[in-house]
């Protein structure tokens, strides 16, 4: 039996919005009014600041539907925006989701995308409170705006790093980039022979990190529990080296990162070797890991030194020293931002 395919023009925009609205459950007390009116109504807690971030995801630039399931894409679209809120040391509360849809999309395809949005909104306890839908004469375009709150004065900025601060990063790095290499290779094999079946079992971790990343909200809660307030913070979306240089530029400081402290899963080393890539290059410049990079005062060392999901990878230095990578052999190599460029090279 073939799957049902309902053209978008059969239900129209209002019908599509009603279908989406029926899947939404509200979690936040600050949501006074969600989908249904011309605008949402929100009531942030007293003595809190509102944090807002927007991301645009474009088919053929940020994702490839050849190998990216729509449910995973919906989840990822939410997660990468929640990650921006986490990178401000804030808690996410609401999102809006807007889609520009090509005519080839069916109602069922949109529902599949929103299944992923729903799963992510439940995982991060955020409310979908609005958005828009329109037609696209090109590919699929997704715009997500995320809102969050932080107690007044508690939001972390990129500009607060101080000399002698510790540089910390969560989780492990490089996996999402190598997952993309695997998916691109399998796509080329499929295009050459459509009968080819993808072979991804041996690459489950890196592929999952590419297709369905997680925002590190757990780390934001953990830092609060430990009474640690980052002096600066950013999420690793464009590559670790690029993000370190962003922090240095915003804070007017330098940085020393130790190559033997860079965290990576064993599968990163295995896949990098398979593709004949330098694993350190993948870790520094891969991007899309959505881990959190942050700095803390030296006095917080004892609180973080044994944490299983935080690695202290370096220290903040004087601006005159620049941003460098200290290798195992004792060499100092200037860090270069070779990761994702939004407008090409």
N, C-alpha and C positions, 0 to 999 in steps of 0.2 A: 504493500500500500504506500503510495507517494505521500510525502508530507504536505500539509495544507499550506498554501501560499496565498495570502490575501494582499492585493495591491493597496498601497497607502491611500490612493484616491478613492478607494471604496469606503473607507471610514472617515477620511478628512481629518483636518487638524484637531477639531474639537473632539471627535471620536477618539483620536489617538491620545490626546491629553487625558481623557477620561479613563482610557485603558491604563495609562501610566499611573494616574492618581489612585486607581484601585489597588495598586501594588505597594503604595507608600504607607509606612507606619511611622508615626512621630515618637521621638524619644526624649527630646529636650524640653524642659519647663520654660526655656526662654523663647520657644516658638509659640507665639500667640495665634498666628494664622499662617497656614501653609499654602499649598497649591489650591487654586480655585478662584482667586480674585485677581485684580490687576497687579497687585504686589503682595508680598508676604509682610507680616507684622512680627517684629522681634522685640523682646524685652530683655536686654543683657542684665546680668546681676549688678547690683550697686557696687561702686568702687572697682569696676572692671573696665578694661579697655578692649575694644573690638579689633580683631586682627583679620585682614581680608587678603586673599590671594586668588589670582586667576591664571589658568593654564589653557592653552589652545593646542589641540591634537589634530593633526591633518594627515589623512590617508596618503601614503606614499612618501611622507616625510618622517612622521613619528611612529607609524605602525603599518604593517602589511597584512591585509586580510587573507592572504594566501595561507599564512600559518598562525594567525592570531585569532582564536575563537572569539566571537562577539561577547560571550559571557565574561571571558577573561579581560577583554578590552574594557567592558563596563566597570569591572572591579578595579582595573589599573587606573582608569580615568579618575576615579574617586581617590584611590590610594595616593597617587602622586600629588594631588592637591592637599590632602590631609597631611602629607609629609611636609609641605611648606608651612602649614600651621604648627606642626610639631617643631620645625626648625626655628620657630619664634618662641619656643618654650611656652606655647599656649595650648589650649584644649579646643578641638574642633566642635562646632555646634550645628552648623547648617551648611548646605551646599545648594547651588542651582546648577542644572544641567541643560545645556542647549545643544541641539543637533541640526546640522545642515545635511539633508538626506538625499542621496542620488535616487533616481527613479527605479533603479534595479532593486532597491530595498523593499522588503515586504513588511507587513505588520508584525509577522512572526519574528523576523530578524530584529526589529526594534524591541520587541518584547524580550528576546534573548539578551540583547545588550542591557536592558533595564533589569534583568535578573541579576546580572553582575553588579550593577549599581546598587540594587537592593541588598545583596549579600555584603557588599562593602559598607554600606550605610549602617547595617545592623552590627557589623564587626566593630566599627569605629563610633557607634552611637551618635551618628549625625543625621539630621533631618533634611530630606529633599524638600525644599520649600518653593521651588519655581524653576524657570528656565524658558526655553523657546524651541520651536521646531520650524524649519523652513526647508525649501527645496534647494538642492545643490546640482549645478550642471557639471560639476567635476566629481571628486571623491567625497567620502564621508568626512565631515568636520565636526569636532567635538569641542565645546567650550564649557569648562567647569569653573565655577567660582566657589571658593570655600571661605567660610567665616568661622572665627573662633574667638575665645575670650582669654584674657590673662588678667590676674589681679594687677591693679595699677602699680607700675614700676617693675613688674616681674618678667615682662617680655624680653627675650634675648635678641640683641641686634648683632650685625656683623662687625660693628665698629667698636666693640668693647674690649678686645684682647689687649692684654698688658704684657710687657717684658717679664719673662720668667714664668708666665702661665704655662700649664701643661696642655699639649694638644692631644685630644682624645677622639677616637672614632668607635662607633658601635659595629657589631657584627663582623662580617667579612666582605671583601671587595673583589671586583673583577669578574664575578660570576655572570652578571647580566650581560656584559659585553661578549663573553665567550658563548653564552647561550644564544645570542643573536648570530654569532658565526655558525653555530651548528644549524640553526633554523634556515639561514641563508643557503648553506650547503645542501640541505635537504630539499629546499625549494628548487635549486638548480637541477638536482637529480630528478625531481618530479617533472620539471619542464622538459627535460631531455627524454624522459620516458614516463608518461602518465601512469603506467602500470606499476611503477616503483612504489613500494611501501616505505614510509619513513621509519628510520631506525633510531629511536630516541631513548631507549631504555637505559643505556649506559651513561646518558647525559641528563638524567632527570633533574638533578639539583640546579645546574646552570640554566637549563631551559625554563624551569619554574621561576627562577629569579628574573628572567627576562619577561616572561608572559604575565606573571602575577606577582609583582613586588608587594611588599608590605610596608606601610608607614610605621615608623618606630615610636608609636604613642606609648608603648610600654616603657621606653626609656625616659620619656618626659615624666611619667608617674614615678619611676624609680628614682630619678634625680630629686624629685620633691620629697620622697620618703627619706632620702639620705641627707636632706637639707643642703643640697648642692645647687647653686644657681650659676649656670654658665656665664662667663664674661662675654662670650661671643658664640654664635651658632649658625650653622648652615646645613642643608641636606646635600648629600652627594648625588646630584643628578647629572652633572656634566663632566664628572671625573674628579678624583681626589686632588690632584695637583692644581686643577683649575679652581676648586673650592678653597684650597689653602691660600691661593694667591688672591682670591676675592676677600678673604678675611684679612690678609696682610694689607691690602690696598685700603680697605675701609677703616682699619684700625691704625694705620700708619706704623706698622711693625714689620719685622722679618720673622722667619721661621726656619727651624732645623728639624727635618724629619729623618728618622733612622730607618734605613731600608730593611734591616732585620727585624723591625717591629711591625711591619705592614701585615695586617691579618688577611688570610685567604684560605678558602677551603681547599682540600687536597685535589678536588676535581678541577679547580682552576689551573693548578700546575699540570695536571694530566692533559687537559684539553689544550692548554697553551702549547705544550710540547707536541701534541698531535698536529697543531696548525703551524708549528715552528715559529711561535711568537714568544717574545720575552715576557714571562709572567709578571715581572715588576712593572713593565709598560702597561699591561692589562689592568693591574691593580691601581696604578696611578692615573690612568687616562681613560679607563673603560666607560665609566658613567652608567647611569640608570640603576645604580644599586639602592638608592634612596635610604642609605644609612645616614646617621647624624654625625657631623663633624663639629666638635665644640672645644672651647678652651675653658679651663678652670684655674683658680689660683693654686699655687704650689701647696698651700695649706690643706687642700682637699685630697692630696695624694693618698693618704691612708684610707679614705672612704671609697676610692675607686681602684686601688692597685690590685685587688684580688677579685674584682667583679668579672664573672665569666663572659659577659657580653660587651665589655668595654676594654679597648686597648689604648694605652698611652703610647703614642707613636712619635712624640717629639716635644719641642718647647718653643715658645715665642721668644724672639731675640730682637735686638735693636734693628731698626729699619735699614741702617747702613750695611748690615750683614746680608740682606736679601733673603730670599726663600731658597733653601738648599736641601738636597738629599744627601745625607751622610751614608756612604756605602760601608759594607762589611770590611773592605780593604782600607778604610780610613780616608777615602777620597771625599771631597765635597763637590757635588754636581749641582749646578743651578736647576731648580724646578722649572719645567716648561709646561704651559697649558696646551696639551695636544688632544684634549678630549673633544666632546661635541661642540660644533659651531653652528649656531642657529641660522646663519646666513652664508654658509659655505666657507671655504678657505680663502 
